[in-house]
């Protein structure tokens, strides 16, 4: 990832914080400002993908948390399989 620029135009050389993808079983590394790895992010419906950054930019952090939780639930529903046939996940 390219370094960013500070307000005065200098290059920002601070280290980029890396975190794990927010999907329950994923340990892929994501850069600061990202919630999910690209595979999980692009697997989400467009409405959910848009809701996450829109809520964050608007400062609606409760809505942001709900959108991330909804996205995680959608990912988990696809990735977790029931232990026994006929059992709800």
Biopython code that builds the backbone (N, CA, C, O; Angstrom):
import numpy as np
from Bio.PDB.StructureBuilder import StructureBuilder

atoms = [
    (1, "UNK", "N", (0.844, -1.180, 0.000)),
    (1, "UNK", "CA", (0.000, 0.000, 0.000)),
    (1, "UNK", "C", (0.883, 1.236, 0.000)),
    (1, "UNK", "O", (1.856, 1.316, 0.751)),
    (2, "UNK", "N", (0.543, 2.185, -0.836)),
    (2, "UNK", "CA", (1.314, 3.419, -0.911)),
    (2, "UNK", "C", (1.094, 4.256, 0.337)),
    (2, "UNK", "O", (-0.008, 4.282, 0.885)),
    (3, "UNK", "N", (2.145, 4.945, 0.789)),
    (3, "UNK", "CA", (1.933, 5.848, 1.916)),
    (3, "UNK", "C", (1.044, 7.007, 1.501)),
    (3, "UNK", "O", (1.048, 7.424, 0.343)),
    (4, "UNK", "N", (0.286, 7.521, 2.454)),
    (4, "UNK", "CA", (-0.584, 8.663, 2.177)),
    (4, "UNK", "C", (0.164, 9.971, 2.322)),
    (4, "UNK", "O", (1.381, 9.985, 2.504)),
    (5, "UNK", "N", (-0.551, 11.045, 2.244)),
    (5, "UNK", "CA", (0.031, 12.384, 2.396)),
    (5, "UNK", "C", (-0.577, 13.062, 3.604)),
    (5, "UNK", "O", (-1.761, 12.891, 3.897)),
    (6, "UNK", "N", (0.233, 13.827, 4.298)),
    (6, "UNK", "CA", (-0.233, 14.633, 5.414)),
    (6, "UNK", "C", (-0.849, 15.911, 4.878)),
    (6, "UNK", "O", (-0.720, 16.218, 3.693)),
    (7, "UNK", "N", (-1.519, 16.657, 5.747)),
    (7, "UNK", "CA", (-2.202, 17.884, 5.328)),
    (7, "UNK", "C", (-1.241, 18.884, 4.694)),
    (7, "UNK", "O", (-1.640, 19.636, 3.804)),
    (8, "UNK", "N", (0.026, 18.910, 5.136)),
    (8, "UNK", "CA", (0.984, 19.871, 4.579)),
    (8, "UNK", "C", (1.688, 19.356, 3.320)),
    (8, "UNK", "O", (2.594, 20.009, 2.804)),
    (9, "UNK", "N", (1.269, 18.179, 2.824)),
    (9, "UNK", "CA", (1.828, 17.656, 1.581)),
    (9, "UNK", "C", (2.960, 16.658, 1.765)),
    (9, "UNK", "O", (3.342, 15.977, 0.814)),
    (10, "UNK", "N", (3.505, 16.562, 2.979)),
    (10, "UNK", "CA", (4.579, 15.594, 3.203)),
    (10, "UNK", "C", (4.021, 14.176, 3.142)),
    (10, "UNK", "O", (2.836, 13.949, 3.387)),
    (11, "UNK", "N", (4.889, 13.235, 2.812)),
    (11, "UNK", "CA", (4.479, 11.837, 2.764)),
    (11, "UNK", "C", (4.336, 11.317, 4.187)),
    (11, "UNK", "O", (5.205, 11.541, 5.030)),
    (12, "UNK", "N", (3.233, 10.620, 4.449)),
    (12, "UNK", "CA", (2.962, 10.042, 5.761)),
    (12, "UNK", "C", (3.706, 8.715, 5.858)),
    (12, "UNK", "O", (3.341, 7.748, 5.191)),
    (13, "UNK", "N", (4.739, 8.667, 6.677)),
    (13, "UNK", "CA", (5.563, 7.465, 6.802)),
    (13, "UNK", "C", (5.205, 6.645, 8.036)),
    (13, "UNK", "O", (5.934, 5.721, 8.397)),
    (14, "UNK", "N", (4.088, 6.973, 8.688)),
    (14, "UNK", "CA", (3.679, 6.169, 9.839)),
    (14, "UNK", "C", (3.357, 4.761, 9.370)),
    (14, "UNK", "O", (2.848, 4.572, 8.266)),
    (15, "UNK", "N", (3.653, 3.769, 10.209)),
    (15, "UNK", "CA", (3.343, 2.401, 9.796)),
    (15, "UNK", "C", (1.840, 2.211, 9.636)),
    (15, "UNK", "O", (1.044, 2.775, 10.387)),
    (16, "UNK", "N", (1.471, 1.412, 8.649)),
    (16, "UNK", "CA", (0.063, 1.108, 8.395)),
    (16, "UNK", "C", (-0.320, -0.029, 9.333)),
    (16, "UNK", "O", (0.320, -1.080, 9.355)),
    (17, "UNK", "N", (-1.379, 0.204, 10.106)),
    (17, "UNK", "CA", (-1.856, -0.846, 11.004)),
    (17, "UNK", "C", (-2.566, -1.914, 10.191)),
    (17, "UNK", "O", (-3.383, -1.608, 9.323)),
    (18, "UNK", "N", (-2.255, -3.144, 10.474)),
    (18, "UNK", "CA", (-2.927, -4.243, 9.801)),
    (18, "UNK", "C", (-3.761, -5.004, 10.813)),
    (18, "UNK", "O", (-3.366, -5.152, 11.969)),
    (19, "UNK", "N", (-4.907, -5.481, 10.381)),
    (19, "UNK", "CA", (-5.842, -6.207, 11.236)),
    (19, "UNK", "C", (-6.299, -7.444, 10.502)),
    (19, "UNK", "O", (-5.949, -7.663, 9.343)),
    (20, "UNK", "N", (-7.090, -8.254, 11.192)),
    (20, "UNK", "CA", (-7.668, -9.444, 10.562)),
    (20, "UNK", "C", (-9.045, -9.106, 9.999)),
    (20, "UNK", "O", (-9.737, -8.228, 10.514)),
    (21, "UNK", "N", (-9.424, -9.794, 8.963)),
    (21, "UNK", "CA", (-10.758, -9.675, 8.374)),
    (21, "UNK", "C", (-11.795, -9.925, 9.472)),
    (21, "UNK", "O", (-11.583, -10.760, 10.351)),
    (22, "UNK", "N", (-12.912, -9.202, 9.419)),
    (22, "UNK", "CA", (-13.953, -9.322, 10.447)),
    (22, "UNK", "C", (-14.811, -10.573, 10.302)),
    (22, "UNK", "O", (-15.613, -10.866, 11.188)),
    (23, "UNK", "N", (-14.666, -11.310, 9.219)),
    (23, "UNK", "CA", (-15.413, -12.565, 9.079)),
    (23, "UNK", "C", (-14.947, -13.537, 10.160)),
    (23, "UNK", "O", (-13.760, -13.597, 10.481)),
    (24, "UNK", "N", (-15.872, -14.282, 10.708)),
    (24, "UNK", "CA", (-15.607, -15.106, 11.889)),
    (24, "UNK", "C", (-14.414, -16.043, 11.736)),
    (24, "UNK", "O", (-13.562, -16.084, 12.623)),
    (25, "UNK", "N", (-14.326, -16.782, 10.661)),
    (25, "UNK", "CA", (-13.257, -17.772, 10.511)),
    (25, "UNK", "C", (-12.083, -17.306, 9.665)),
    (25, "UNK", "O", (-11.156, -18.080, 9.426)),
    (26, "UNK", "N", (-12.098, -16.074, 9.213)),
    (26, "UNK", "CA", (-11.059, -15.585, 8.305)),
    (26, "UNK", "C", (-9.955, -14.884, 9.089)),
    (26, "UNK", "O", (-10.234, -14.081, 9.980)),
    (27, "UNK", "N", (-8.732, -15.182, 8.764)),
    (27, "UNK", "CA", (-7.592, -14.511, 9.391)),
    (27, "UNK", "C", (-6.758, -13.765, 8.349)),
    (27, "UNK", "O", (-5.585, -13.470, 8.576)),
    (28, "UNK", "N", (-7.370, -13.468, 7.220)),
    (28, "UNK", "CA", (-6.667, -12.698, 6.194)),
    (28, "UNK", "C", (-6.351, -11.306, 6.752)),
    (28, "UNK", "O", (-7.127, -10.749, 7.529)),
    (29, "UNK", "N", (-5.234, -10.768, 6.357)),
    (29, "UNK", "CA", (-4.822, -9.448, 6.810)),
    (29, "UNK", "C", (-5.487, -8.383, 5.949)),
    (29, "UNK", "O", (-5.521, -8.487, 4.723)),
    (30, "UNK", "N", (-6.011, -7.364, 6.607)),
    (30, "UNK", "CA", (-6.595, -6.219, 5.904)),
    (30, "UNK", "C", (-5.906, -4.949, 6.379)),
    (30, "UNK", "O", (-5.404, -4.884, 7.501)),
    (31, "UNK", "N", (-5.887, -3.954, 5.527)),
    (31, "UNK", "CA", (-5.253, -2.681, 5.859)),
    (31, "UNK", "C", (-6.184, -1.833, 6.713)),
    (31, "UNK", "O", (-7.385, -2.090, 6.792)),
    (32, "UNK", "N", (-5.620, -0.839, 7.339)),
    (32, "UNK", "CA", (-6.390, 0.106, 8.131)),
    (32, "UNK", "C", (-7.499, 0.703, 7.255)),
    (32, "UNK", "O", (-7.262, 1.072, 6.105)),
    (33, "UNK", "N", (-8.700, 0.791, 7.811)),
    (33, "UNK", "CA", (-9.822, 1.341, 7.069)),
    (33, "UNK", "C", (-10.655, 0.296, 6.355)),
    (33, "UNK", "O", (-11.724, 0.610, 5.832)),
    (34, "UNK", "N", (-10.180, -0.948, 6.325)),
    (34, "UNK", "CA", (-10.946, -2.024, 5.711)),
    (34, "UNK", "C", (-11.525, -2.904, 6.810)),
    (34, "UNK", "O", (-10.901, -3.088, 7.855)),
    (35, "UNK", "N", (-12.708, -3.445, 6.579)),
    (35, "UNK", "CA", (-13.344, -4.305, 7.574)),
    (35, "UNK", "C", (-13.190, -5.765, 7.183)),
    (35, "UNK", "O", (-12.886, -6.609, 8.026)),
    (36, "UNK", "N", (-13.401, -6.067, 5.899)),
    (36, "UNK", "CA", (-13.344, -7.440, 5.416)),
    (36, "UNK", "C", (-12.247, -7.573, 4.356)),
    (36, "UNK", "O", (-11.860, -6.594, 3.717)),
    (37, "UNK", "N", (-11.756, -8.803, 4.183)),
    (37, "UNK", "CA", (-10.810, -9.072, 3.101)),
    (37, "UNK", "C", (-11.574, -8.953, 1.776)),
    (37, "UNK", "O", (-12.804, -9.011, 1.779)),
    (38, "UNK", "N", (-10.884, -8.790, 0.658)),
    (38, "UNK", "CA", (-11.576, -8.632, -0.627)),
    (38, "UNK", "C", (-12.526, -9.783, -0.959)),
    (38, "UNK", "O", (-13.612, -9.545, -1.487)),
    (39, "UNK", "N", (-12.141, -11.018, -0.661)),
    (39, "UNK", "CA", (-13.016, -12.159, -0.980)),
    (39, "UNK", "C", (-14.350, -12.052, -0.260)),
    (39, "UNK", "O", (-15.405, -12.252, -0.862)),
    (40, "UNK", "N", (-14.302, -11.736, 1.024)),
    (40, "UNK", "CA", (-15.546, -11.638, 1.786)),
    (40, "UNK", "C", (-16.313, -10.366, 1.427)),
    (40, "UNK", "O", (-17.540, -10.395, 1.328)),
    (41, "UNK", "N", (-15.621, -9.272, 1.233)),
    (41, "UNK", "CA", (-16.291, -8.013, 0.909)),
    (41, "UNK", "C", (-17.080, -8.128, -0.395)),
    (41, "UNK", "O", (-18.244, -7.733, -0.457)),
    (42, "UNK", "N", (-16.453, -8.661, -1.418)),
    (42, "UNK", "CA", (-17.114, -8.744, -2.726)),
    (42, "UNK", "C", (-18.155, -9.853, -2.784)),
    (42, "UNK", "O", (-18.931, -9.915, -3.738)),
    (43, "UNK", "N", (-18.189, -10.735, -1.781)),
    (43, "UNK", "CA", (-19.233, -11.761, -1.748)),
    (43, "UNK", "C", (-20.541, -11.231, -1.153)),
    (43, "UNK", "O", (-21.569, -11.904, -1.216)),
    (44, "UNK", "N", (-20.501, -10.030, -0.579)),
    (44, "UNK", "CA", (-21.684, -9.441, 0.040)),
    (44, "UNK", "C", (-22.582, -8.775, -1.001)),
    (44, "UNK", "O", (-22.100, -8.326, -2.042)),
    (45, "UNK", "N", (-23.881, -8.709, -0.725)),
    (45, "UNK", "CA", (-24.775, -7.974, -1.626)),
    (45, "UNK", "C", (-24.371, -6.495, -1.683)),
    (45, "UNK", "O", (-23.850, -5.946, -0.712)),
    (46, "UNK", "N", (-24.614, -5.874, -2.812)),
    (46, "UNK", "CA", (-24.193, -4.483, -3.009)),
    (46, "UNK", "C", (-24.766, -3.544, -1.946)),
    (46, "UNK", "O", (-24.073, -2.629, -1.500)),
    (47, "UNK", "N", (-26.001, -3.752, -1.538)),
    (47, "UNK", "CA", (-26.614, -2.868, -0.539)),
    (47, "UNK", "C", (-25.844, -2.914, 0.781)),
    (47, "UNK", "O", (-25.672, -1.887, 1.438)),
    (48, "UNK", "N", (-25.389, -4.084, 1.163)),
    (48, "UNK", "CA", (-24.624, -4.223, 2.416)),
    (48, "UNK", "C", (-23.238, -3.616, 2.245)),
    (48, "UNK", "O", (-22.732, -2.944, 3.143)),
    (49, "UNK", "N", (-22.620, -3.859, 1.076)),
    (49, "UNK", "CA", (-21.293, -3.273, 0.816)),
    (49, "UNK", "C", (-21.341, -1.754, 0.898)),
    (49, "UNK", "O", (-20.408, -1.136, 1.410)),
    (50, "UNK", "N", (-22.400, -1.151, 0.407)),
    (50, "UNK", "CA", (-22.526, 0.312, 0.429)),
    (50, "UNK", "C", (-22.872, 0.838, 1.818)),
    (50, "UNK", "O", (-22.418, 1.915, 2.206)),
    (51, "UNK", "N", (-23.673, 0.083, 2.566)),
    (51, "UNK", "CA", (-24.133, 0.541, 3.882)),
    (51, "UNK", "C", (-22.976, 0.721, 4.860)),
    (51, "UNK", "O", (-22.999, 1.639, 5.679)),
    (52, "UNK", "N", (-21.972, -0.138, 4.785)),
    (52, "UNK", "CA", (-20.871, -0.096, 5.756)),
    (52, "UNK", "C", (-20.093, 1.218, 5.653)),
    (52, "UNK", "O", (-20.025, 1.942, 6.647)),
    (53, "UNK", "N", (-19.502, 1.566, 4.502)),
    (53, "UNK", "CA", (-18.744, 2.827, 4.450)),
    (53, "UNK", "C", (-19.633, 4.067, 4.548)),
    (53, "UNK", "O", (-19.216, 5.083, 5.103)),
    (54, "UNK", "N", (-20.861, 3.990, 4.012)),
    (54, "UNK", "CA", (-21.747, 5.159, 4.084)),
    (54, "UNK", "C", (-22.067, 5.517, 5.524)),
    (54, "UNK", "O", (-22.046, 6.693, 5.888)),
    (55, "UNK", "N", (-22.362, 4.521, 6.347)),
    (55, "UNK", "CA", (-22.668, 4.778, 7.759)),
    (55, "UNK", "C", (-21.443, 5.320, 8.476)),
    (55, "UNK", "O", (-21.558, 6.227, 9.301)),
    (56, "UNK", "N", (-20.274, 4.775, 8.172)),
    (56, "UNK", "CA", (-19.050, 5.239, 8.840)),
    (56, "UNK", "C", (-18.755, 6.688, 8.479)),
    (56, "UNK", "O", (-18.467, 7.504, 9.354)),
    (57, "UNK", "N", (-18.828, 7.008, 7.188)),
    (57, "UNK", "CA", (-18.555, 8.384, 6.742)),
    (57, "UNK", "C", (-19.533, 9.386, 7.334)),
    (57, "UNK", "O", (-19.169, 10.529, 7.611)),
    (58, "UNK", "N", (-20.778, 8.957, 7.528)),
    (58, "UNK", "CA", (-21.801, 9.844, 8.077)),
    (58, "UNK", "C", (-21.698, 9.958, 9.604)),
    (58, "UNK", "O", (-22.430, 10.732, 10.221)),
    (59, "UNK", "N", (-20.795, 9.192, 10.205)),
    (59, "UNK", "CA", (-20.645, 9.235, 11.654)),
    (59, "UNK", "C", (-21.740, 8.480, 12.390)),
    (59, "UNK", "O", (-21.917, 8.664, 13.594)),
    (60, "UNK", "N", (-22.467, 7.643, 11.687)),
    (60, "UNK", "CA", (-23.547, 6.860, 12.292)),
    (60, "UNK", "C", (-22.969, 5.507, 12.732)),
    (60, "UNK", "O", (-23.148, 4.489, 12.063)),
    (61, "UNK", "N", (-22.282, 5.529, 13.860)),
    (61, "UNK", "CA", (-21.512, 4.358, 14.263)),
    (61, "UNK", "C", (-22.377, 3.197, 14.728)),
    (61, "UNK", "O", (-21.969, 2.043, 14.599)),
    (62, "UNK", "N", (-23.567, 3.474, 15.268)),
    (62, "UNK", "CA", (-24.478, 2.378, 15.621)),
    (62, "UNK", "C", (-24.951, 1.674, 14.349)),
    (62, "UNK", "O", (-25.026, 0.446, 14.306)),
    (63, "UNK", "N", (-25.268, 2.452, 13.318)),
    (63, "UNK", "CA", (-25.685, 1.883, 12.028)),
    (63, "UNK", "C", (-24.511, 1.126, 11.396)),
    (63, "UNK", "O", (-24.701, 0.061, 10.809)),
    (64, "UNK", "N", (-23.308, 1.672, 11.518)),
    (64, "UNK", "CA", (-22.096, 1.018, 11.007)),
    (64, "UNK", "C", (-21.930, -0.356, 11.660)),
    (64, "UNK", "O", (-21.715, -1.352, 10.969)),
    (65, "UNK", "N", (-22.030, -0.409, 12.993)),
    (65, "UNK", "CA", (-21.882, -1.684, 13.702)),
    (65, "UNK", "C", (-22.956, -2.686, 13.269)),
    (65, "UNK", "O", (-22.670, -3.872, 13.101)),
    (66, "UNK", "N", (-24.184, -2.208, 13.091)),
    (66, "UNK", "CA", (-25.266, -3.096, 12.637)),
    (66, "UNK", "C", (-24.992, -3.628, 11.233)),
    (66, "UNK", "O", (-25.241, -4.801, 10.955)),
    (67, "UNK", "N", (-24.482, -2.775, 10.349)),
    (67, "UNK", "CA", (-24.176, -3.199, 8.973)),
    (67, "UNK", "C", (-23.060, -4.233, 8.961)),
    (67, "UNK", "O", (-23.124, -5.209, 8.213)),
    (68, "UNK", "N", (-22.040, -4.024, 9.785)),
    (68, "UNK", "CA", (-20.940, -4.997, 9.864)),
    (68, "UNK", "C", (-21.455, -6.317, 10.435)),
    (68, "UNK", "O", (-21.083, -7.387, 9.953)),
    (69, "UNK", "N", (-22.307, -6.246, 11.458)),
    (69, "UNK", "CA", (-22.875, -7.467, 12.039)),
    (69, "UNK", "C", (-23.734, -8.214, 11.016)),
    (69, "UNK", "O", (-23.679, -9.442, 10.935)),
    (70, "UNK", "N", (-24.524, -7.476, 10.239)),
    (70, "UNK", "CA", (-25.344, -8.106, 9.196)),
    (70, "UNK", "C", (-24.456, -8.783, 8.156)),
    (70, "UNK", "O", (-24.735, -9.902, 7.726)),
    (71, "UNK", "N", (-23.390, -8.102, 7.757)),
    (71, "UNK", "CA", (-22.463, -8.672, 6.775)),
    (71, "UNK", "C", (-21.819, -9.938, 7.334)),
    (71, "UNK", "O", (-21.709, -10.943, 6.632)),
    (72, "UNK", "N", (-21.396, -9.891, 8.592)),
    (72, "UNK", "CA", (-20.775, -11.060, 9.214)),
    (72, "UNK", "C", (-21.775, -12.222, 9.285)),
    (72, "UNK", "O", (-21.408, -13.375, 9.058)),
    (73, "UNK", "N", (-23.034, -11.915, 9.600)),
    (73, "UNK", "CA", (-24.057, -12.958, 9.648)),
    (73, "UNK", "C", (-24.269, -13.599, 8.274)),
    (73, "UNK", "O", (-24.423, -14.815, 8.169)),
    (74, "UNK", "N", (-24.276, -12.777, 7.226)),
    (74, "UNK", "CA", (-24.431, -13.310, 5.861)),
    (74, "UNK", "C", (-23.257, -14.221, 5.497)),
    (74, "UNK", "O", (-23.447, -15.287, 4.912)),
    (75, "UNK", "N", (-22.061, -13.795, 5.844)),
    (75, "UNK", "CA", (-20.868, -14.602, 5.547)),
    (75, "UNK", "C", (-20.919, -15.901, 6.340)),
    (75, "UNK", "O", (-20.668, -16.975, 5.792)),
    (76, "UNK", "N", (-21.245, -15.809, 7.639)),
    (76, "UNK", "CA", (-21.299, -17.000, 8.488)),
    (76, "UNK", "C", (-22.345, -17.994, 7.995)),
    (76, "UNK", "O", (-22.118, -19.203, 8.028)),
    (77, "UNK", "N", (-23.482, -17.494, 7.541)),
    (77, "UNK", "CA", (-24.549, -18.380, 7.061)),
    (77, "UNK", "C", (-24.078, -19.208, 5.864)),
    (77, "UNK", "O", (-24.513, -20.345, 5.681)),
    (78, "UNK", "N", (-23.195, -18.636, 5.055)),
    (78, "UNK", "CA", (-22.656, -19.370, 3.896)),
    (78, "UNK", "C", (-21.551, -20.332, 4.307)),
    (78, "UNK", "O", (-21.429, -21.413, 3.731)),
    (79, "UNK", "N", (-20.738, -19.951, 5.303)),
    (79, "UNK", "CA", (-19.540, -20.725, 5.614)),
    (79, "UNK", "C", (-19.753, -21.818, 6.655)),
    (79, "UNK", "O", (-19.060, -22.836, 6.632)),
    (80, "UNK", "N", (-20.696, -21.621, 7.560)),
    (80, "UNK", "CA", (-20.943, -22.633, 8.583)),
    (80, "UNK", "C", (-21.974, -23.620, 8.075)),
    (80, "UNK", "O", (-23.028, -23.232, 7.571)),
    (81, "UNK", "N", (-21.666, -24.883, 8.211)),
    (81, "UNK", "CA", (-22.581, -25.939, 7.793)),
    (81, "UNK", "C", (-23.175, -26.580, 9.046)),
    (81, "UNK", "O", (-22.479, -26.711, 10.053)),
    (82, "UNK", "N", (-24.448, -26.982, 9.006)),
    (82, "UNK", "CA", (-25.034, -27.646, 10.179)),
    (82, "UNK", "C", (-24.310, -28.956, 10.494)),
    (82, "UNK", "O", (-23.795, -29.625, 9.598)),
    (83, "UNK", "N", (-24.278, -29.305, 11.766)),
    (83, "UNK", "CA", (-23.611, -30.529, 12.178)),
    (83, "UNK", "C", (-24.384, -31.776, 11.753)),
    (83, "UNK", "O", (-23.791, -32.804, 11.425)),
    (84, "UNK", "N", (-25.712, -31.673, 11.763)),
    (84, "UNK", "CA", (-26.556, -32.809, 11.422)),
    (84, "UNK", "C", (-27.505, -32.424, 10.302)),
    (84, "UNK", "O", (-27.971, -31.285, 10.268)),
    (85, "UNK", "N", (-27.807, -33.336, 9.381)),
    (85, "UNK", "CA", (-28.743, -32.999, 8.304)),
    (85, "UNK", "C", (-30.082, -32.544, 8.867)),
    (85, "UNK", "O", (-30.590, -33.121, 9.829)),
    (86, "UNK", "N", (-30.647, -31.509, 8.263)),
    (86, "UNK", "CA", (-31.921, -30.981, 8.695)),
    (86, "UNK", "C", (-31.833, -29.978, 9.832)),
    (86, "UNK", "O", (-32.828, -29.345, 10.184)),
    (87, "UNK", "N", (-30.636, -29.831, 10.412)),
    (87, "UNK", "CA", (-30.455, -28.887, 11.518)),
    (87, "UNK", "C", (-30.271, -27.481, 10.958)),
    (87, "UNK", "O", (-29.546, -27.297, 9.980)),
    (88, "UNK", "N", (-30.912, -26.497, 11.559)),
    (88, "UNK", "CA", (-30.737, -25.112, 11.138)),
    (88, "UNK", "C", (-29.355, -24.641, 11.546)),
    (88, "UNK", "O", (-28.864, -24.975, 12.624)),
    (89, "UNK", "N", (-28.740, -23.868, 10.682)),
    (89, "UNK", "CA", (-27.389, -23.366, 10.984)),
    (89, "UNK", "C", (-27.449, -22.284, 12.032)),
    (89, "UNK", "O", (-26.414, -21.739, 12.417)),
]
sb = StructureBuilder()
sb.init_structure("model")
sb.init_model(0)
sb.init_chain("A")
sb.init_seg("    ")
for serial, (resi, resn, name, xyz) in enumerate(atoms, 1):
    if name == "N":
        sb.init_residue(resn, " ", resi, " ")
    sb.init_atom(name, np.array(xyz, "f"), 0.0, 1.0, " ", f" {name:<3s}", serial, name[0])
structure = sb.get_structure()
